[in-house]
Amino acid sequence: MTSVDKPTTAPAPPADAKAVTEAALFEAFGGVRGMVETVLPGLLFVTIFTVNKDLHTSAIAALAVSLALVAVRLVRKDTMKHAFSGVFGVAFGVVFAMVTGNAKDFYLPGMLYTLGLALAYIVTTLCGVPLIGLILGPVFKENLSWRTRNPGRKKAYAKASWAWGLILLAKCAILFPLYWWANTSQLGWVLIALKIPPFLLAVWLTWVFLAKAPAPIDVFAEMEAEEAAEKARKAAASHGEAGA
């Protein structure tokens, strides 16, 4: 049985567990900068479209600012995952809107992604592998150890995944009717208004659940310790053979 799978007693949360959890969540979800990069292209699109009703100008401006955000990260040699995900989302929206000629379709890929993500959070939790644990496990250096070795942490991940899934479903319940009944500007402004608050609520609930959970089991440190112990055993065996 490997160090990742063998049963163990989860360590108690350290005194700074809340601070550690907060830092990990900021790293995983991009922090303030990630939120800005998520909101800015859509905000630019709906602002320009509200003023001049020009789909092409609005779409090109949104894509251009997404590419500019990626360029800034490249220059600064920062992590790219949040900026790239934003570019792909905007690019899909631009393609959809250009192909159909319907400006509201700029928002459709993102709405479908939100719905799929909500279902993924719920389904994976029902299957015993909550998605938020899969996302945050590597960040906390625990990988999947929480599944079999840290039941308190698994329970916290399940609660957090339920929170994410239900919050995103509620968001979809507002947006999809507006997609059919509202005009492009109305849908766009409501979508912008719903970008940050639900996200912050889900992140805050995740922080609350994890801050009260047992500390993560650092499986990387365990594997390094086992490797060091194995090297020490081999070295001792070699010395013993040389002495004989």
C-alpha positions as CSV (number, residue, x, y, z in Angstrom):
1,M,0.0,0.0,0.0
2,T,1.5,3.3,-1.0
3,S,1.9,6.4,1.1
4,V,-0.9,8.1,-0.8
5,D,-3.4,5.3,-0.1
6,K,-2.6,3.9,3.3
7,P,-4.9,4.8,6.1
8,T,-3.7,7.4,8.5
9,T,-5.0,9.8,11.1
10,A,-5.4,13.2,9.5
11,P,-3.3,16.0,11.2
12,A,-5.2,18.6,13.2
13,P,-5.6,22.0,11.5
14,P,-2.7,24.3,12.2
15,A,-3.2,27.7,13.9
16,D,-2.8,29.4,10.5
17,A,-5.2,27.0,8.6
18,K,-7.5,29.8,7.6
19,A,-4.6,31.9,6.1
20,V,-3.2,28.8,4.3
21,T,-6.6,28.0,2.9
22,E,-7.2,31.6,1.8
23,A,-3.8,31.7,0.0
24,A,-4.5,28.4,-1.7
25,L,-8.0,29.5,-2.9
26,F,-6.5,32.7,-4.3
27,E,-3.9,30.7,-6.2
28,A,-6.5,28.2,-7.5
29,F,-9.0,30.8,-8.7
30,G,-6.8,33.6,-9.8
31,G,-7.4,36.2,-7.1
32,V,-8.5,39.8,-7.9
33,R,-6.5,39.8,-11.1
34,G,-8.2,36.7,-12.3
35,M,-11.6,38.2,-11.6
36,V,-10.7,41.3,-13.6
37,E,-9.6,39.2,-16.5
38,T,-12.8,37.3,-16.4
39,V,-15.1,40.4,-16.3
40,L,-13.3,42.9,-18.5
41,P,-13.9,41.4,-22.0
42,G,-17.6,40.9,-21.4
43,L,-17.9,44.4,-19.9
44,L,-16.3,45.9,-22.9
45,F,-18.5,44.0,-25.3
46,V,-21.8,45.0,-23.6
47,T,-20.7,48.6,-23.1
48,I,-19.8,49.1,-26.8
49,F,-22.8,47.2,-28.0
50,T,-25.1,49.2,-25.8
51,V,-23.7,52.4,-27.3
52,N,-23.6,51.6,-31.0
53,K,-25.3,48.2,-31.5
54,D,-22.4,47.0,-33.7
55,L,-21.7,43.3,-33.2
56,H,-18.4,43.3,-35.0
57,T,-16.9,46.2,-33.2
58,S,-18.0,44.9,-29.8
59,A,-16.7,41.4,-30.5
60,I,-13.3,42.5,-31.9
61,A,-12.8,44.8,-28.9
62,A,-13.6,42.0,-26.4
63,L,-11.2,39.6,-28.1
64,A,-8.5,42.3,-28.4
65,V,-8.6,43.1,-24.7
66,S,-8.4,39.3,-23.9
67,L,-5.3,39.0,-26.0
68,A,-3.8,42.1,-24.4
69,L,-4.3,40.5,-21.0
70,V,-2.5,37.4,-22.1
71,A,0.3,39.5,-23.6
72,V,0.7,41.3,-20.3
73,R,1.0,38.0,-18.4
74,L,3.6,36.8,-21.0
75,V,5.7,39.9,-20.5
76,R,5.5,39.5,-16.8
77,K,6.1,35.8,-17.0
78,D,3.0,35.1,-14.8
79,T,0.9,32.0,-14.8
80,M,-1.2,31.8,-17.9
81,K,-4.1,29.5,-17.1
82,H,-6.7,32.1,-16.2
83,A,-5.8,34.5,-19.0
84,F,-5.9,31.6,-21.6
85,S,-9.2,30.3,-20.3
86,G,-10.6,33.9,-20.7
87,V,-9.3,34.1,-24.3
88,F,-10.8,30.8,-25.3
89,G,-14.1,31.7,-23.7
90,V,-14.2,35.1,-25.5
91,A,-13.1,33.5,-28.8
92,F,-15.9,30.9,-28.7
93,G,-18.4,33.7,-28.0
94,V,-17.1,35.8,-30.9
95,V,-17.3,32.8,-33.3
96,F,-20.9,31.9,-32.1
97,A,-22.1,35.5,-32.5
98,M,-20.4,36.1,-35.9
99,V,-21.8,32.8,-37.3
100,T,-25.3,33.3,-36.2
101,G,-25.4,37.1,-36.5
102,N,-27.1,37.2,-33.1
103,A,-25.1,39.3,-30.6
104,K,-26.7,37.4,-27.7
105,D,-24.8,34.3,-28.8
106,F,-21.6,36.0,-27.7
107,Y,-22.7,34.9,-24.2
108,L,-24.1,31.5,-25.0
109,P,-20.8,29.4,-24.8
110,G,-20.1,30.9,-21.3
111,M,-23.6,30.1,-20.2
112,L,-23.4,26.6,-21.4
113,Y,-20.0,26.2,-19.7
114,T,-21.5,27.4,-16.5
115,L,-24.4,24.9,-16.7
116,G,-22.0,22.1,-17.5
117,L,-19.7,23.1,-14.6
118,A,-22.7,23.2,-12.2
119,L,-23.7,19.7,-13.2
120,A,-20.1,18.5,-12.9
121,Y,-19.9,19.7,-9.3
122,I,-23.1,18.0,-8.4
123,V,-22.5,14.7,-10.3
124,T,-18.9,14.3,-9.0
125,T,-20.1,14.9,-5.5
126,L,-22.8,12.3,-5.8
127,C,-20.2,9.8,-7.1
128,G,-18.0,10.4,-4.1
129,V,-15.2,12.4,-5.9
130,P,-16.2,16.1,-5.4
131,L,-14.8,18.2,-8.1
132,I,-13.5,20.9,-5.8
133,G,-11.3,18.3,-4.2
134,L,-9.9,17.4,-7.6
135,I,-9.2,21.0,-8.3
136,L,-7.7,22.0,-4.9
137,G,-6.0,18.7,-4.0
138,P,-2.8,19.4,-6.0
139,V,-2.8,23.0,-4.7
140,F,-2.7,21.7,-1.1
141,K,-0.2,19.0,-2.1
142,E,-2.6,16.3,-0.9
143,N,-3.6,15.0,-4.4
144,L,-6.3,12.4,-3.8
145,S,-5.3,11.5,-0.2
146,W,-8.4,13.1,1.1
147,R,-10.6,10.4,-0.5
148,T,-9.4,7.5,1.7
149,R,-7.2,9.0,4.4
150,N,-8.9,12.2,5.5
151,P,-12.7,11.8,5.8
152,G,-13.2,15.1,7.4
153,R,-11.6,16.9,4.5
154,K,-13.5,14.8,2.0
155,K,-16.7,15.9,3.7
156,A,-15.6,19.6,3.5
157,Y,-14.9,19.2,-0.2
158,A,-18.3,17.6,-0.7
159,K,-20.0,20.6,1.0
160,A,-18.0,23.0,-1.1
161,S,-18.8,21.2,-4.3
162,W,-22.6,21.3,-3.5
163,A,-22.3,25.0,-2.8
164,W,-20.6,25.6,-6.1
165,G,-23.0,23.5,-8.0
166,L,-26.2,25.0,-6.5
167,I,-24.9,28.6,-6.8
168,L,-24.0,28.1,-10.5
169,L,-27.4,26.4,-11.1
170,A,-29.1,29.4,-9.6
171,K,-27.1,31.7,-11.9
172,C,-28.2,29.6,-14.9
173,A,-31.8,29.8,-13.8
174,I,-31.6,33.6,-14.1
175,L,-29.5,33.8,-17.3
176,F,-31.2,31.2,-19.6
177,P,-34.7,32.8,-19.5
178,L,-33.1,36.2,-20.1
179,Y,-31.3,34.7,-23.2
180,W,-34.7,34.0,-24.7
181,W,-36.7,37.0,-23.4
182,A,-34.3,39.9,-22.9
183,N,-32.3,41.9,-25.5
184,T,-28.6,41.7,-25.8
185,S,-27.8,44.7,-23.6
186,Q,-30.1,43.6,-20.9
187,L,-28.7,40.1,-20.9
188,G,-25.1,41.4,-21.0
189,W,-25.5,43.7,-18.0
190,V,-27.2,41.1,-15.9
191,L,-24.5,38.6,-16.8
192,I,-21.8,41.1,-15.8
193,A,-23.6,41.8,-12.5
194,L,-23.7,38.1,-11.8
195,K,-20.0,37.5,-12.6
196,I,-18.4,38.3,-9.3
197,P,-20.9,38.0,-6.4
198,P,-21.8,34.3,-7.0
199,F,-18.2,33.5,-7.5
200,L,-17.2,35.3,-4.3
201,L,-20.0,33.5,-2.4
202,A,-18.8,30.1,-3.6
203,V,-15.2,30.9,-2.7
204,W,-16.1,32.2,0.7
205,L,-18.2,29.1,1.5
206,T,-15.3,26.9,0.3
207,W,-13.0,28.8,2.6
208,V,-15.4,28.4,5.5
209,F,-15.7,24.6,5.0
210,L,-12.0,24.0,4.5
211,A,-10.8,26.2,7.3
212,K,-12.8,24.0,9.7
213,A,-11.6,20.8,8.1
214,P,-8.6,18.7,9.1
215,A,-5.3,19.9,7.6
216,P,-4.3,18.4,4.3
217,I,-1.9,15.4,4.2
218,D,1.2,16.5,2.3
219,V,1.8,13.4,0.1
220,F,4.7,14.9,-1.6
221,A,6.5,15.4,1.7
222,E,5.7,11.8,2.6
223,M,7.1,10.4,-0.7
224,E,10.3,12.5,-0.2
225,A,10.6,11.1,3.3
226,E,10.2,7.5,2.1
227,E,12.7,8.0,-0.7
228,A,15.2,9.5,1.9
229,A,14.6,6.5,4.2
230,E,15.1,4.1,1.4
231,K,18.4,5.7,0.4
232,A,19.5,5.5,4.0
233,R,18.6,1.8,4.2
234,K,20.6,1.1,1.0
235,A,23.5,3.1,2.2
236,A,23.5,1.2,5.5
237,A,23.3,-2.1,3.7
238,S,26.2,-1.1,1.4
239,H,28.3,-0.2,4.5
240,G,27.4,-3.5,6.1
241,E,28.5,-5.5,3.0
242,A,31.7,-3.5,2.8
243,G,32.5,-4.3,6.4
244,A,31.9,-8.0,5.9
